[in-house]
Amino acid sequence: MKADAQAVVRTRSLPGLLLALVVAALAVLSVGAPPATATTAAAPTATSVSAIGQALRNNPVYVDPAAAAQLSAKDADALADRIRKADRPLFVAVLPADFPKQDLFTKLRTATGITGLYAVRLGDAFDARADSAVLPGAAVRNLVTTVKGEDTRAQLTDFTAAALTNMGGSAPSTWRSADDGGGVSSTALITVGVVLVAGGAGAYTLVRRNRRRHAEEQRAALEKLRVVVDEDITAFGEELDRLDFHPAEKGADDAMRADYERALDAYEQAKSLMASATRPEDVRAVTQALEDGRFSLAQLAARREGRPLPERRVPCFFDPRHGPSATDATWTPPGGAAREVPVCAADATRLADGRDPVMREVDTDQGRRPYWDAGPAYGPWAGGYFGGGILPGLLFGTLLGSMMSTPAYAADYGSGYGDFGTGGYEGGDLSGADFSAGDFGDFGGGGDFGGGGDFGGGGF
């Protein structure tokens, strides 16, 4: 298969290219059809946690027979197919309301033995837990909160779409090996070859045209971002000037000078990175540098004033130029669900008083709009400021959040979110290497379960 692909690249003539495409396609098809998606009907009738764990090793979605009315077999298959194609270790279980809930997540994770993200619909309640190597706890809680109150199908669909875009890890190999669909007939192989040859010329022309159009769209998106990022860089430079810090001033120590040097380095780095940016996703490194610089300034200010050093927090959600956030506050976007967002002290006061926060607006064809309602190009900009797990829950239900959950966005702009890493987890096989009881345990604070939810403090 690898040699066939290389042959396609080396072939310069159009007829040779078409022939190589046919050879490559026949090689792929000869391996066999992709595994069929398991249906809910194939799930074991036993409802023990060990039985559910075994079922999830072979299929990402399990619907208990006693909860079959909550999610149809067709919807369960569609959800499982989406998870398989994304190649992410997301496990979904739909269980009846009377299913034993005590330590359910811990038991389920132990029974399955796979590092991943586990989502459970228990009657009318919903919650999720994940190994921190796959998705940070803060991101899981935000995602659960944003789908609270939806019906089963909408809730699981929305949660899955957002989770797959942001989580790390790989699907277990058992999903790929289960339910082998067998081989492909020679008639099918011949038919595919004929179709490829007949349509190859048109496809080749279409690919070239699409590449040119894609490059033009990328350039236009980068120019939109350049305006916003230049404003950010200028604002940070003005903060440095207002600081009026001199390394030799009275009372200055090595720690203060180090903070100031880091802030200056971040400023120069941001300018350099933006000058060399060629794609929208390159902007993420720029805003990451600015975020680092602003935190260094916050540390320097605290040292000069004799205050305790600030906690490392992400910037104010409403406008990263406000600096590091001071607390979390509940905010509901127009037409969206309530969620906790990191805010600066001034915006926290405004929200507490029932006033609107000071939002970062950008130019759009419809006039000035908040950045989360301005289009997909702003994803990398936001990802540099809020990466690391918090962004999915913040943007869920907004225009930008919806766009960032689509495969087209991931192809054009990158995820825009933080790289959660895998903590050494390679994915694919059954392993409990990254399992931490702190990641799972009882429910609470994430959604309907625990913390005053349907099941009280014990939770799952």
Helices and strands as residue ranges (DSSP letters): H 2-10, H 14-31, G 40-42, H 49-58, E 61-63, G 65-67, H 73-86, E 90-95, H 104-112, E 117-122, E 125-130, H 137-146, H 152-166, H 173-177, H 186-243, H 254-276, G 280-282, H 283-305, G 320-322, E 327-331, E 339-343, H 345-352, E 361-364, E 367-370, G 371-373, G 376-378, H 379-386, H 391-395, H 399-404, H 407-413
